[in-house]
Amino acid sequence: MSGAAAVGPRRKKIPASVAVVDVDRCSGCEVCIVFCPVDCILLLPDPASPGVNPVCEVVEEDCIGCVICARECPWEAITMAPYKPGVAA
């Protein structure tokens, strides 16, 4: 028998709201990534400036709505929005 456990869903309940990044305000500083307890924030290249200004993006399906990233963002680039599964933000 293998020592690896089956991996289930990351969250137990659906949050009322999830984090949303305003890419026009995001500096790509990665502070939100450091504080996210579920690692649902990714650093992505900005399509308008490839290789220059990466921006952060939240994987909504993994966000638990804890608000930590929004509180810690020094650029106030993250807000909380109602979570609507299957609907693009």
PyMOL commands that set and color helices and strands:
alter all, ss='L'
color gray80, all
select helices_A, chain A and resi 31-35+68-72
alter helices_A, ss='H'
color red, helices_A
select strands_A, chain A and resi 17-21+41-44+55-58+78-82
alter strands_A, ss='S'
color yellow, strands_A
deselect
rebuild
show_as cartoon
